[in-house]
Structure formats: C-alpha cells, structure tokens
Amino acid sequence: MPPSRRTMSRQLVVRASLVYLGLRLVSALLLWRASADQPFFAPWTSAHPGYLDMTVLWDGSWYRQIAEHGYPSVLPVDQNGFVAQNVWAFYPAYPLAVRLLIALTGGSFALVGSTLSLVLGWVAAVLMAGLLAKRIRPGLALAAMAVWAAFPASPILQVTYAESASMLALVLALWLLVERWWAAFGVLAVVVGLTRPIAAPLGLVLLVALVVRWRERRTVPVERSETVGMAVALAGTALGTVIWPAVAWLRTGRLDAYSQTEAAWRSDHRLRWGHGWVSITEWALRGLPHPKVLAPILLAALVVGLLLAVLGPWATRLGPELRAWCLAYPLYIVLVVDPFTAVFRFALPLFPLTAVFVGGARAGEPARSWRVRTVVLVGAGLVLQVAWIWKLLRFVPPSDYPP
C-alpha cells in the first residue's frame, strides 16, 4: 500500500484531544481515590499520600533519582559482588527533560514529571489518531486511539514513567516510515534509543519498509537522494540500538555496565534470551488444575492469536509498516524481557492492534458494529484500570508486585 499524504484535520485534532484528556481525567480520579488506600512509605510518599504521591511510585523513584542526581560513574555492587540495581537501567531522555524543566520552573519532580508525561502522552495520542487516519477512516482512527487510551495500564501515561515519551517517539518514527522520510526516521531512531530500548524492533520494521520500497522500484524508481536517506535510516537505527549501552560503558568504564545492570533485576543475575515465559505463566496459573499443561497451551494460543490478528485480512488496511511493528515488537519482548506484571504496560506500544479490535482495519465494517465494539472495549479498559491501579501501581510495604 503506498503511503498516504493526507494530513490531520483540525476536527480530528480537537476530537482526539478531548477523548484522550477525558480518559486521562477518569484515570486521574481513580489515582486520587487510590491514594486514600496507599500506605505511607517514607522513600516514596508523604505522610498523607495524595494524587502526586501516586505518580512517583515504583520506577518513578528511579527517574526522580536521575532527575535530581544524574547517573553515577561507579556501578554499585552488592555483598556478593554482583552489580546492584541502579539508575543505568533507565533511559535518559525523559528524566533529563524533567530535570531541565525543574530547573526552569522550580516545581517538584512529581508535579513537573507527571505534567510532562501527560502532555507528551496527549501529543502522542493526537499523532496516533492522525497516523491511523492515513490507513483507516478518521472516525475509526479516533475509536482505535480511544481504546488504546483506556487500556488498563494507560494511567502509566500520566505518572513519572518514560512511557509517554517513548510512545511519542515511536508514533513519530512509524509516521516517518509510512511517509518514507528515511533520513528523518534515522535521526529520530537515535532519539528513540534514548527513551526506551525499542530501536532494535524498529530496525526490523525499517527492513520491511525497505523491502516494500525496493519491490516498487520498477514503477517508482529509487533516486540517489532516497538511497542516501535509506542509508541514514539504517545507520540511525543501528546507533539508536547501541547508544545507551555505549554511553553506560564510556561513563563507568565497564563494557558490560548496561547488561549487568539489567541482570540485577533477575533473581540469578543472568540475562537469558526468551527465558521465563513458561515458568512465569505456570506461576500465574497456579490456582488452576494442571498449570504445567495449561501454560504452554496459553502461550501458544497467544502467539496464534497475534499472528491471526496481524496477518489476517482484517488487518490489511494497516499497511506493511504498522503490521510489521505488531510482530517485531512482541518478538523483541519475548526475547529480552522476563515476563511479569510489567507486561501490561509493555503492551501499550502495540497500539495498531486496537484498530483491528474495533474493526477499523478491514473494509466495509458497519458503523454500528465498530461503535458498539469501541464502547465495550473502552468500558472494559476503564474497569480493568481499577484492578491495575489497586493491584499493581498501589504499593503495600514491605514488598509488592510492580506495575
């Protein structure tokens, strides 16, 4: 499918803004209500936790440490000689932007950080609606964005996490690929590599886009300038993949500074590709009969379901770039992430799938069908937000499951 040159209308921008901010207001009310049930925890909350206290829980405290103190030149080591958990696991674009804004405004980390996340998520949502509207009708694109914005883990987009920043960078990167602005994509891929470690799966999407473009060369010749842009895109994606581990190496003097920091979050201090998915699923199903049998069946069903959702005829209107992302990113997650409760927020970058779920990625979908489906999915997302906030974001000392 050739790239569309349609631009966002003012009406779509306004409607997307109202929908997104309205859903964030609902999430804010839930966070405010949950603060009454948040126990006092001196490192993270005030004596009487309120809304802003809810925005700095868990990884928010690591980002606050970066914003206030930066990154250390010496890695901390535990009593057994292993690298201990430290801020090098967290990418710099978001916390350093918060640091700059704090210096300019004098505001607190919680206020400045959560506000920045809200604004960046807002911009990402508007651009997401515009990107999807290049492939599907604007009303369907808006519906798909609404389902994404109501996702159970979507409150993470208004707390002091880097998800909003990485979503904005991701949507822009995919937009540039759809429009085939290769050089601009290459530059942005470096920025992506400073928000979260997702430049590698973007590289796979780039390869798909390049193959598609190469197959069109007989009808639309590839000019020399475009070839240069493609080379810039490839170089930028490669740089975006390695830039943060390289910075950690140069700053600390340890080649394995980043990898060993990531390993600190593993119980055995080892990074193993694709490890833990079966065992964690067995643990999650421990209350059911025969979890060892059910776990691989469930995981296989999820894989088959994803493949059907992305490769089926109902997703053709998404185009090759967005469909490729919906396969490349899960593959990356399976290979490098040990699955646990964070998988819910890790699912947020799969936003093109919401267009499939509401029926917007196939032709001829009756308006009544996709509107009813959208209302049901948004409602379900808001209900499940309650569980996500109270069960995962809310912290009950001395230990709890992270969001």
TAHUTA-V966939 format. One record per residue. N is the residue number from 1. RES is the residue in three letters. SS is DSSP state (h for helix, s for strand, l for the rest). OMEGA is omega in whole degrees, -180 to 180 (* if undefined). D_FIRST is the distance of its C-alpha to the first C-alpha in Angstrom with 1 decimal. Layout:
# TAHUTA-V966939
n=N res=RES ss=SS omega=OMEGA d_first=D_FIRST
n=N res=RES ss=SS omega=OMEGA d_first=D_FIRST
This chain:
# TAHUTA-V966939
n=1 res=MET ss=l omega=180 d_first=0.0
n=2 res=PRO ss=l omega=-179 d_first=3.8
n=3 res=PRO ss=l omega=177 d_first=6.5
n=4 res=SER ss=l omega=178 d_first=8.7
n=5 res=ARG ss=l omega=178 d_first=12.3
n=6 res=ARG ss=l omega=176 d_first=14.0
n=7 res=THR ss=l omega=-179 d_first=17.0
n=8 res=MET ss=l omega=174 d_first=19.2
n=9 res=SER ss=l omega=177 d_first=21.9
n=10 res=ARG ss=h omega=180 d_first=25.5
n=11 res=GLN ss=h omega=180 d_first=25.7
n=12 res=LEU ss=h omega=179 d_first=23.0
n=13 res=VAL ss=h omega=-178 d_first=24.7
n=14 res=VAL ss=h omega=-178 d_first=28.1
n=15 res=ARG ss=h omega=179 d_first=27.1
n=16 res=ALA ss=h omega=179 d_first=25.3
n=17 res=SER ss=h omega=-179 d_first=28.4
n=18 res=LEU ss=h omega=-180 d_first=30.8
n=19 res=VAL ss=h omega=-176 d_first=29.1
n=20 res=TYR ss=h omega=-177 d_first=28.8
n=21 res=LEU ss=h omega=175 d_first=32.3
n=22 res=GLY ss=h omega=178 d_first=33.8
n=23 res=LEU ss=h omega=176 d_first=32.6
n=24 res=ARG ss=h omega=176 d_first=34.0
n=25 res=LEU ss=h omega=176 d_first=37.2
n=26 res=VAL ss=h omega=179 d_first=37.5
n=27 res=SER ss=h omega=179 d_first=37.0
n=28 res=ALA ss=h omega=178 d_first=39.6
n=29 res=LEU ss=h omega=177 d_first=42.1
n=30 res=LEU ss=h omega=178 d_first=41.6
n=31 res=LEU ss=h omega=179 d_first=42.1
n=32 res=TRP ss=h omega=179 d_first=45.2
n=33 res=ARG ss=h omega=-180 d_first=46.6
n=34 res=ALA ss=h omega=-180 d_first=46.0
n=35 res=SER ss=h omega=178 d_first=47.9
n=36 res=ALA ss=l omega=180 d_first=51.0
n=37 res=ASP ss=l omega=180 d_first=50.6
n=38 res=GLN ss=l omega=179 d_first=49.8
n=39 res=PRO ss=l omega=175 d_first=52.9
n=40 res=PHE ss=l omega=177 d_first=54.2
n=41 res=PHE ss=l omega=-168 d_first=53.2
n=42 res=ALA ss=l omega=-179 d_first=54.7
n=43 res=PRO ss=l omega=-172 d_first=52.1
n=44 res=TRP ss=l omega=-171 d_first=49.3
n=45 res=THR ss=l omega=171 d_first=50.7
n=46 res=SER ss=l omega=-177 d_first=53.6
n=47 res=ALA ss=l omega=179 d_first=56.6
n=48 res=HIS ss=l omega=-173 d_first=55.1
n=49 res=PRO ss=l omega=175 d_first=51.3
n=50 res=GLY ss=l omega=-177 d_first=49.2
n=51 res=TYR ss=h omega=-177 d_first=45.5
n=52 res=LEU ss=h omega=175 d_first=45.2
n=53 res=ASP ss=h omega=180 d_first=46.8
n=54 res=MET ss=h omega=-177 d_first=44.0
n=55 res=THR ss=l omega=-177 d_first=41.5
n=56 res=VAL ss=l omega=178 d_first=43.2
n=57 res=LEU ss=l omega=173 d_first=43.7
n=58 res=TRP ss=l omega=-177 d_first=42.6
n=59 res=ASP ss=h omega=175 d_first=40.2
n=60 res=GLY ss=h omega=179 d_first=41.0
n=61 res=SER ss=h omega=176 d_first=44.4
n=62 res=TRP ss=h omega=179 d_first=42.8
n=63 res=TYR ss=h omega=176 d_first=40.8
n=64 res=ARG ss=h omega=178 d_first=43.9
n=65 res=GLN ss=h omega=178 d_first=45.8
n=66 res=ILE ss=h omega=-179 d_first=43.3
n=67 res=ALA ss=h omega=-177 d_first=43.4
n=68 res=GLU ss=h omega=-173 d_first=47.2
n=69 res=HIS ss=h omega=-179 d_first=48.0
n=70 res=GLY ss=l omega=-178 d_first=45.1
n=71 res=TYR ss=l omega=-178 d_first=44.6
n=72 res=PRO ss=l omega=177 d_first=47.7
n=73 res=SER ss=l omega=179 d_first=48.5
n=74 res=VAL ss=l omega=180 d_first=50.2
n=75 res=LEU ss=l omega=176 d_first=48.6
n=76 res=PRO ss=l omega=-178 d_first=50.7
n=77 res=VAL ss=s omega=180 d_first=52.1
n=78 res=ASP ss=l omega=-174 d_first=53.5
n=79 res=GLN ss=l omega=179 d_first=56.9
n=80 res=ASN ss=l omega=178 d_first=55.5
n=81 res=GLY ss=l omega=178 d_first=54.1
n=82 res=PHE ss=l omega=173 d_first=50.4
n=83 res=VAL ss=s omega=-178 d_first=48.2
n=84 res=ALA ss=l omega=176 d_first=48.3
n=85 res=GLN ss=l omega=-178 d_first=45.5
n=86 res=ASN ss=l omega=-170 d_first=44.9
n=87 res=VAL ss=h omega=179 d_first=42.5
n=88 res=TRP ss=h omega=177 d_first=40.8
n=89 res=ALA ss=h omega=-173 d_first=38.5
n=90 res=PHE ss=l omega=-172 d_first=37.0
n=91 res=TYR ss=l omega=-161 d_first=34.7
n=92 res=PRO ss=h omega=-170 d_first=36.1
n=93 res=ALA ss=h omega=-177 d_first=33.7
n=94 res=TYR ss=h omega=-176 d_first=34.5
n=95 res=PRO ss=h omega=179 d_first=38.3
n=96 res=LEU ss=h omega=173 d_first=39.0
n=97 res=ALA ss=h omega=176 d_first=37.3
n=98 res=VAL ss=h omega=179 d_first=39.5
n=99 res=ARG ss=h omega=179 d_first=42.5
n=100 res=LEU ss=h omega=-179 d_first=41.9
n=101 res=LEU ss=h omega=176 d_first=41.7
n=102 res=ILE ss=h omega=178 d_first=44.8
n=103 res=ALA ss=h omega=-178 d_first=46.6
n=104 res=LEU ss=h omega=-173 d_first=45.5
n=105 res=THR ss=h omega=-175 d_first=46.3
n=106 res=GLY ss=l omega=-180 d_first=48.9
n=107 res=GLY ss=l omega=178 d_first=47.2
n=108 res=SER ss=l omega=178 d_first=47.4
n=109 res=PHE ss=h omega=-177 d_first=44.7
n=110 res=ALA ss=h omega=-178 d_first=44.0
n=111 res=LEU ss=h omega=-177 d_first=43.6
n=112 res=VAL ss=h omega=-177 d_first=41.7
n=113 res=GLY ss=h omega=-179 d_first=39.5
n=114 res=SER ss=h omega=177 d_first=38.6
n=115 res=THR ss=h omega=178 d_first=38.0
n=116 res=LEU ss=h omega=178 d_first=35.7
n=117 res=SER ss=h omega=180 d_first=33.7
n=118 res=LEU ss=h omega=-178 d_first=33.5
n=119 res=VAL ss=h omega=-180 d_first=32.3
n=120 res=LEU ss=h omega=177 d_first=29.7
n=121 res=GLY ss=h omega=177 d_first=28.4
n=122 res=TRP ss=h omega=179 d_first=28.4
n=123 res=VAL ss=h omega=179 d_first=26.3
n=124 res=ALA ss=h omega=-179 d_first=23.9
n=125 res=ALA ss=h omega=179 d_first=23.6
n=126 res=VAL ss=h omega=179 d_first=23.0
n=127 res=LEU ss=h omega=177 d_first=20.2
n=128 res=MET ss=h omega=178 d_first=18.8
n=129 res=ALA ss=h omega=178 d_first=18.8
n=130 res=GLY ss=h omega=179 d_first=17.2
n=131 res=LEU ss=h omega=179 d_first=14.4
n=132 res=LEU ss=h omega=179 d_first=13.8
n=133 res=ALA ss=h omega=173 d_first=14.1
n=134 res=LYS ss=l omega=-177 d_first=11.0
n=135 res=ARG ss=l omega=-176 d_first=9.2
n=136 res=ILE ss=l omega=-179 d_first=12.3
n=137 res=ARG ss=l omega=-178 d_first=15.5
n=138 res=PRO ss=h omega=179 d_first=17.9
n=139 res=GLY ss=h omega=177 d_first=20.6
n=140 res=LEU ss=h omega=177 d_first=18.6
n=141 res=ALA ss=h omega=177 d_first=17.6
n=142 res=LEU ss=h omega=179 d_first=21.3
n=143 res=ALA ss=h omega=179 d_first=22.3
n=144 res=ALA ss=h omega=178 d_first=20.3
n=145 res=MET ss=h omega=180 d_first=21.8
n=146 res=ALA ss=h omega=178 d_first=25.2
n=147 res=VAL ss=h omega=177 d_first=25.0
n=148 res=TRP ss=h omega=-177 d_first=24.3
n=149 res=ALA ss=h omega=177 d_first=27.1
n=150 res=ALA ss=l omega=-178 d_first=29.5
n=151 res=PHE ss=l omega=-176 d_first=28.9
n=152 res=PRO ss=l omega=-179 d_first=32.3
n=153 res=ALA ss=l omega=-176 d_first=32.1
n=154 res=SER ss=h omega=174 d_first=30.8
n=155 res=PRO ss=h omega=178 d_first=34.3
n=156 res=ILE ss=h omega=-179 d_first=33.7
n=157 res=LEU ss=h omega=179 d_first=31.7
n=158 res=GLN ss=h omega=173 d_first=35.0
n=159 res=VAL ss=l omega=-171 d_first=37.4
n=160 res=THR ss=l omega=173 d_first=38.1
n=161 res=TYR ss=l omega=-177 d_first=35.4
n=162 res=ALA ss=l omega=-175 d_first=32.5
n=163 res=GLU ss=h omega=-179 d_first=29.8
n=164 res=SER ss=h omega=179 d_first=29.0
n=165 res=ALA ss=h omega=-179 d_first=28.9
n=166 res=SER ss=h omega=177 d_first=26.6
n=167 res=MET ss=h omega=178 d_first=24.2
n=168 res=LEU ss=h omega=179 d_first=24.1
n=169 res=ALA ss=h omega=-179 d_first=23.4
n=170 res=LEU ss=h omega=-179 d_first=20.7
n=171 res=VAL ss=h omega=178 d_first=18.8
n=172 res=LEU ss=h omega=-180 d_first=19.2
n=173 res=ALA ss=h omega=180 d_first=18.1
n=174 res=LEU ss=h omega=176 d_first=14.8
n=175 res=TRP ss=h omega=-180 d_first=14.3
n=176 res=LEU ss=h omega=177 d_first=15.1
n=177 res=LEU ss=h omega=178 d_first=12.7
n=178 res=VAL ss=h omega=-180 d_first=9.7
n=179 res=GLU ss=h omega=-180 d_first=11.3
n=180 res=ARG ss=l omega=171 d_first=12.2
n=181 res=TRP ss=l omega=-168 d_first=15.8
n=182 res=TRP ss=h omega=-176 d_first=17.0
n=183 res=ALA ss=h omega=179 d_first=20.8
n=184 res=ALA ss=h omega=176 d_first=20.8
n=185 res=PHE ss=h omega=-180 d_first=19.1
n=186 res=GLY ss=h omega=178 d_first=21.8
n=187 res=VAL ss=h omega=-178 d_first=24.5
n=188 res=LEU ss=h omega=179 d_first=23.4
n=189 res=ALA ss=h omega=176 d_first=23.1
n=190 res=VAL ss=h omega=177 d_first=26.9
n=191 res=VAL ss=h omega=177 d_first=27.4
n=192 res=VAL ss=h omega=-180 d_first=25.6
n=193 res=GLY ss=l omega=176 d_first=28.0
n=194 res=LEU ss=l omega=177 d_first=30.8
n=195 res=THR ss=l omega=176 d_first=29.9
n=196 res=ARG ss=l omega=-176 d_first=29.3
n=197 res=PRO ss=l omega=-179 d_first=28.7
n=198 res=ILE ss=l omega=178 d_first=24.9
n=199 res=ALA ss=h omega=-179 d_first=23.9
n=200 res=ALA ss=h omega=177 d_first=24.0
n=201 res=PRO ss=h omega=174 d_first=21.2
n=202 res=LEU ss=h omega=177 d_first=19.1
n=203 res=GLY ss=h omega=176 d_first=19.8
n=204 res=LEU ss=h omega=177 d_first=18.2
n=205 res=VAL ss=h omega=177 d_first=15.0
n=206 res=LEU ss=h omega=180 d_first=15.3
n=207 res=LEU ss=h omega=177 d_first=15.9
n=208 res=VAL ss=h omega=180 d_first=12.7
n=209 res=ALA ss=h omega=179 d_first=10.8
n=210 res=LEU ss=h omega=178 d_first=13.1
n=211 res=VAL ss=h omega=179 d_first=12.7
n=212 res=VAL ss=h omega=180 d_first=9.0
n=213 res=ARG ss=h omega=-179 d_first=10.1
n=214 res=TRP ss=h omega=179 d_first=13.2
n=215 res=ARG ss=h omega=179 d_first=11.7
n=216 res=GLU ss=l omega=-169 d_first=10.3
n=217 res=ARG ss=l omega=-179 d_first=13.9
n=218 res=ARG ss=l omega=179 d_first=15.4
n=219 res=THR ss=l omega=177 d_first=13.5
n=220 res=VAL ss=l omega=-175 d_first=13.2
n=221 res=PRO ss=l omega=176 d_first=16.2
n=222 res=VAL ss=l omega=180 d_first=16.7
n=223 res=GLU ss=l omega=-178 d_first=19.6
n=224 res=ARG ss=h omega=-179 d_first=22.5
n=225 res=SER ss=h omega=179 d_first=22.0
n=226 res=GLU ss=h omega=177 d_first=18.5
n=227 res=THR ss=h omega=177 d_first=20.1
n=228 res=VAL ss=h omega=178 d_first=22.7
n=229 res=GLY ss=h omega=177 d_first=20.3
n=230 res=MET ss=h omega=178 d_first=18.7
n=231 res=ALA ss=h omega=177 d_first=22.3
n=232 res=VAL ss=h omega=179 d_first=23.2
n=233 res=ALA ss=h omega=179 d_first=20.4
n=234 res=LEU ss=h omega=-180 d_first=21.7
n=235 res=ALA ss=h omega=-180 d_first=25.3
n=236 res=GLY ss=h omega=178 d_first=24.7
n=237 res=THR ss=h omega=178 d_first=23.3
n=238 res=ALA ss=h omega=179 d_first=26.2
n=239 res=LEU ss=h omega=179 d_first=28.6
n=240 res=GLY ss=h omega=180 d_first=27.3
n=241 res=THR ss=h omega=-173 d_first=27.9
n=242 res=VAL ss=h omega=-168 d_first=31.5
n=243 res=ILE ss=h omega=-176 d_first=32.7
n=244 res=TRP ss=h omega=172 d_first=34.4
n=245 res=PRO ss=h omega=179 d_first=36.2
n=246 res=ALA ss=h omega=178 d_first=37.3
n=247 res=VAL ss=h omega=178 d_first=38.7
n=248 res=ALA ss=h omega=178 d_first=40.6
n=249 res=TRP ss=h omega=-177 d_first=42.0
n=250 res=LEU ss=h omega=-177 d_first=43.2
n=251 res=ARG ss=h omega=-175 d_first=44.6
n=252 res=THR ss=h omega=-177 d_first=46.5
n=253 res=GLY ss=l omega=179 d_first=47.2
n=254 res=ARG ss=l omega=180 d_first=45.9
n=255 res=LEU ss=l omega=-178 d_first=42.9
n=256 res=ASP ss=l omega=-176 d_first=42.3
n=257 res=ALA ss=h omega=-177 d_first=42.8
n=258 res=TYR ss=h omega=-177 d_first=39.4
n=259 res=SER ss=h omega=179 d_first=39.2
n=260 res=GLN ss=h omega=174 d_first=42.8
n=261 res=THR ss=h omega=177 d_first=42.2
n=262 res=GLU ss=h omega=-180 d_first=39.3
n=263 res=ALA ss=h omega=-179 d_first=41.7
n=264 res=ALA ss=l omega=179 d_first=44.2
n=265 res=TRP ss=l omega=176 d_first=42.4
n=266 res=ARG ss=l omega=-176 d_first=42.7
n=267 res=SER ss=l omega=-179 d_first=46.0
n=268 res=ASP ss=l omega=179 d_first=46.7
n=269 res=HIS ss=l omega=179 d_first=45.3
n=270 res=ARG ss=l omega=174 d_first=42.9
n=271 res=LEU ss=l omega=-180 d_first=39.2
n=272 res=ARG ss=l omega=-176 d_first=37.9
n=273 res=TRP ss=l omega=176 d_first=34.3
n=274 res=GLY ss=l omega=-175 d_first=33.2
n=275 res=HIS ss=l omega=166 d_first=36.8
n=276 res=GLY ss=l omega=-174 d_first=38.0
n=277 res=TRP ss=h omega=180 d_first=35.3
n=278 res=VAL ss=h omega=-177 d_first=37.5
n=279 res=SER ss=h omega=179 d_first=40.8
n=280 res=ILE ss=h omega=178 d_first=39.5
n=281 res=THR ss=h omega=175 d_first=38.0
n=282 res=GLU ss=h omega=179 d_first=41.4
n=283 res=TRP ss=h omega=-179 d_first=43.1
n=284 res=ALA ss=h omega=-178 d_first=40.9
n=285 res=LEU ss=l omega=-171 d_first=41.9
n=286 res=ARG ss=l omega=180 d_first=45.5
n=287 res=GLY ss=l omega=-178 d_first=46.9
n=288 res=LEU ss=l omega=177 d_first=45.5
n=289 res=PRO ss=l omega=174 d_first=47.0
n=290 res=HIS ss=l omega=-180 d_first=45.9
n=291 res=PRO ss=h omega=180 d_first=43.4
n=292 res=LYS ss=h omega=176 d_first=43.2
n=293 res=VAL ss=h omega=-176 d_first=41.8
n=294 res=LEU ss=h omega=-174 d_first=39.6
n=295 res=ALA ss=h omega=180 d_first=38.0
n=296 res=PRO ss=h omega=178 d_first=36.1
n=297 res=ILE ss=h omega=179 d_first=35.2
n=298 res=LEU ss=h omega=180 d_first=33.7
n=299 res=LEU ss=h omega=177 d_first=31.8
n=300 res=ALA ss=h omega=179 d_first=30.4
n=301 res=ALA ss=h omega=178 d_first=29.4
n=302 res=LEU ss=h omega=179 d_first=27.6
n=303 res=VAL ss=h omega=179 d_first=25.6
n=304 res=VAL ss=h omega=179 d_first=24.8
n=305 res=GLY ss=h omega=178 d_first=23.9
n=306 res=LEU ss=h omega=-180 d_first=21.5
n=307 res=LEU ss=h omega=178 d_first=19.8
n=308 res=LEU ss=h omega=-179 d_first=19.7
n=309 res=ALA ss=h omega=-174 d_first=18.3
n=310 res=VAL ss=h omega=-173 d_first=15.4
n=311 res=LEU ss=h omega=-179 d_first=14.7
n=312 res=GLY ss=l omega=-178 d_first=15.6
n=313 res=PRO ss=h omega=-180 d_first=13.8
n=314 res=TRP ss=h omega=180 d_first=14.7
n=315 res=ALA ss=h omega=-172 d_first=12.3
n=316 res=THR ss=h omega=-176 d_first=9.0
n=317 res=ARG ss=h omega=177 d_first=8.1
n=318 res=LEU ss=h omega=-178 d_first=8.9
n=319 res=GLY ss=h omega=-173 d_first=5.9
n=320 res=PRO ss=h omega=-176 d_first=7.5
n=321 res=GLU ss=h omega=-178 d_first=9.8
n=322 res=LEU ss=h omega=177 d_first=11.5
n=323 res=ARG ss=h omega=179 d_first=11.9
n=324 res=ALA ss=h omega=179 d_first=13.3
n=325 res=TRP ss=h omega=-178 d_first=15.6
n=326 res=CYS ss=h omega=173 d_first=16.9
n=327 res=LEU ss=h omega=-177 d_first=18.1
n=328 res=ALA ss=h omega=-177 d_first=19.2
n=329 res=TYR ss=h omega=176 d_first=21.3
n=330 res=PRO ss=h omega=177 d_first=23.2
n=331 res=LEU ss=h omega=178 d_first=23.9
n=332 res=TYR ss=h omega=-179 d_first=25.4
n=333 res=ILE ss=h omega=-180 d_first=27.4
n=334 res=VAL ss=h omega=-175 d_first=28.8
n=335 res=LEU ss=h omega=-168 d_first=29.9
n=336 res=VAL ss=h omega=-175 d_first=31.5
n=337 res=VAL ss=l omega=169 d_first=32.6
n=338 res=ASP ss=l omega=-172 d_first=35.6
n=339 res=PRO ss=l omega=172 d_first=34.7
n=340 res=PHE ss=l omega=-174 d_first=36.9
n=341 res=THR ss=l omega=179 d_first=36.9
n=342 res=ALA ss=l omega=-178 d_first=34.5
n=343 res=VAL ss=h omega=180 d_first=31.6
n=344 res=PHE ss=h omega=178 d_first=31.2
n=345 res=ARG ss=h omega=176 d_first=30.4
n=346 res=PHE ss=h omega=180 d_first=28.4
n=347 res=ALA ss=l omega=-177 d_first=26.0
n=348 res=LEU ss=l omega=179 d_first=25.2
n=349 res=PRO ss=l omega=180 d_first=22.3
n=350 res=LEU ss=l omega=-175 d_first=20.4
n=351 res=PHE ss=l omega=180 d_first=19.6
n=352 res=PRO ss=h omega=-180 d_first=16.0
n=353 res=LEU ss=h omega=180 d_first=17.9
n=354 res=THR ss=h omega=176 d_first=19.8
n=355 res=ALA ss=h omega=176 d_first=16.9
n=356 res=VAL ss=h omega=-176 d_first=17.0
n=357 res=PHE ss=h omega=179 d_first=20.8
n=358 res=VAL ss=h omega=179 d_first=21.1
n=359 res=GLY ss=l omega=-176 d_first=18.7
n=360 res=GLY ss=l omega=-176 d_first=16.2
n=361 res=ALA ss=l omega=174 d_first=13.1
n=362 res=ARG ss=l omega=-176 d_first=13.8
n=363 res=ALA ss=l omega=172 d_first=14.1
n=364 res=GLY ss=l omega=179 d_first=17.7
n=365 res=GLU ss=l omega=179 d_first=19.4
n=366 res=PRO ss=l omega=-176 d_first=22.9
n=367 res=ALA ss=h omega=-178 d_first=23.8
n=368 res=ARG ss=h omega=-177 d_first=27.1
n=369 res=SER ss=h omega=-176 d_first=25.6
n=370 res=TRP ss=h omega=178 d_first=23.3
n=371 res=ARG ss=h omega=177 d_first=26.0
n=372 res=VAL ss=h omega=180 d_first=28.6
n=373 res=ARG ss=h omega=179 d_first=26.5
n=374 res=THR ss=h omega=180 d_first=25.9
n=375 res=VAL ss=h omega=-179 d_first=29.7
n=376 res=VAL ss=h omega=-178 d_first=30.6
n=377 res=LEU ss=h omega=178 d_first=28.4
n=378 res=VAL ss=h omega=179 d_first=29.6
n=379 res=GLY ss=h omega=179 d_first=33.1
n=380 res=ALA ss=h omega=178 d_first=33.0
n=381 res=GLY ss=h omega=-179 d_first=31.6
n=382 res=LEU ss=h omega=177 d_first=34.5
n=383 res=VAL ss=h omega=-179 d_first=37.0
n=384 res=LEU ss=h omega=173 d_first=35.9
n=385 res=GLN ss=h omega=179 d_first=36.1
n=386 res=VAL ss=h omega=179 d_first=39.8
n=387 res=ALA ss=h omega=-178 d_first=40.0
n=388 res=TRP ss=h omega=-179 d_first=37.9
n=389 res=ILE ss=h omega=-175 d_first=40.1
n=390 res=TRP ss=h omega=-176 d_first=43.5
n=391 res=LYS ss=h omega=-173 d_first=42.8
n=392 res=LEU ss=h omega=-177 d_first=40.9
n=393 res=LEU ss=h omega=178 d_first=41.0
n=394 res=ARG ss=l omega=-177 d_first=44.6
n=395 res=PHE ss=l omega=176 d_first=46.9
n=396 res=VAL ss=l omega=-178 d_first=50.1
n=397 res=PRO ss=l omega=7 d_first=52.4
n=398 res=PRO ss=l omega=179 d_first=53.2
n=399 res=SER ss=l omega=-176 d_first=50.0
n=400 res=ASP ss=l omega=178 d_first=46.9
n=401 res=TYR ss=l omega=-174 d_first=43.4
n=402 res=PRO ss=l omega=178 d_first=40.9
n=403 res=PRO ss=l omega=* d_first=37.7
